């Protein structure tokens, strides 16, 4: 299946400039628009370049059976790619009757990431579900889902006076190596030919919830890993600023 609305580039342009005009250490343009769903307790549309994800948070006075009577809350997430998010139409997974392996993996990642910055022991027996629906996929849909999912979650918690249970910010970004060059925030054509591809989920306290890294055909060393993490950290810092700017407009 081809993904994105332009074909993969045959080779990286000279001079360190990428196909979309970015330098290796540049993020794609980031936009976060709040309040895009009328009925959700918190919602946003997040854009990483051409990638767009709709994120909505729902607060319910219930918890999974294993948490009933404990006073502890729960945070979870869902992830789905809409049929024409990609260059070719994909079947809705609900129509297939089961969730695919990739979707299940990303849903678990979104849930783990968001639980990492909520004090669930003090939020009471409530569940917050963050639904992430990919409208346009051009690489980085899981990182956009986590970054936007946090904004929807935080907006809901601020609106309903639960923000004291937030432990910080969380965001995610991809890094990779293409033709020996370390790059930040890969789009689909870049991701499809990367020698090394990493997804980094981190907090504004400088801690990590998850590091997902893979080499394709060429192993990488510790020095390269450290450089990729440093590059990811610069991207995360910018994402935290974008999140804070969007959330500054939320009112109780």
Number of C-alpha atoms within 10 A of each C-alpha: 7 14 20 19 16 11 11 17 14 10 13 14 12 8 7 14 12 17 17 10 11 15 14 20 16 16 23 19 10 16 18 20 15 21 17 14 15 8 11 17 22 29 30 27 26 25 23 27 19 18 22 26 32 25 33 31 29 19 19 14 10 15 20 11 7 7 14 13 10 11 14 17 23 23 25 19 25 21 28 24 20 18 16 16 22 19 17 13 13 13 12 15 15 9 8 9 8 10 15 11 9 10 16 14 13 20 23 14 23 27 21 17 27 26 21 19 19 23 18 19 13 13 19 17 20 20 20 23 21 30 25 29 20 26 20 25 25 24 24 22 28 25 22 27 33 31 31 34 35 29 32 32 28 28 29 25 23 20 14 14 12 16 19 13 17 19 15 16 22 29 29 30 28 31 28 29 23 20 11 10 12 19 26 24 27 27 24 24 21 24 22 16 18 24 21 25 23 24 22 22 25 24 21 18 10 10 10 16 18 14 13 10 14 15 14 11 9 8 9 14 7 8 8 14 15 11 13 22 17 13 22 26 21 15 23 25 15 13 23 21 13 16 21 13 12 17 18 9 9 15 11 11
